């Protein structure tokens, strides 16, 4: 089962779906009705694998845990792609579906660049068979030190249209030595997504997306969220939630402590956080770095 937004250009006809042995489910509006439909298909078709965005898996597994507790599925594996897979989502997916989940790092320009190690989900093995990787300093074209936040630069000689030499993906990562014994010298220890969507505190220090995600995940009542840096000291958190269980002051104080005393954190409520045209639900965005005025 492939969960994504199936725009006209990406849709598959019946023959392609039959040949590829896939079920395509559009998640433009992942409401209760759609999630009940997905749950029914998973069991009826005895689906073996799910390919999905991490944010969609987050919403789906929350719903299934609350409404279809201890259901049995035939799933062997789940692949999360295009977004950072949070630990809390990983654990819930394993609990609900009772199978392994791995996170895949890829882009439109190149393809699959790295994937979780099945034995150690805290590091990603690089696709060194197809790409040459460099991890460079943020402001210089020099190799970053081990454990330092670095730009991911890829050389792809197998591109059918045009070789891509030292292509800056725009993504950031921390690289280190591999823990498992599969032969890789270096692995991605943490991936941070796009440089332009990295959040900074009031002093200009970068804040790891994991800090934001981990703190949001422990707050009760939150169904969906989006964290936005609007200006240097101004931030906005957009929430879709169950207000009965939510403590607004607790959330604001938590992030004011993380971002600094001068941080202004505003809360905005909505019934649904829409997906992008790509099908992703962007949870962190930096409008200040992009120069966008609100």
Secondary structure, DSSP 4 states (H G I P E B T S, - for coil): -EEE---TTT---HHHHHHHT--EEE-SS--HHHHHHHHHHHHHTT--EEEEEHHHHHHHHHHHHHHSTT------EEEEESS---HHHHHHHHHHH-SEEEEEEEETTTEEEEEE-SS-TTSEEE-TTT-EEEEE-SSSSSBPPTTS-EEEEEEETT-SS--EEEEEEEEEEEEEE-SSSSS-SEEEEEEEEEGGG-EE-TTS-EE-HHHHHHHHHTSTTEEEEEEEE-SSSEEEEEEEE-GGG--HHHHHHHHHHHH-TT-EEEEEE-S--PPPTTS----EEEHHHHT---
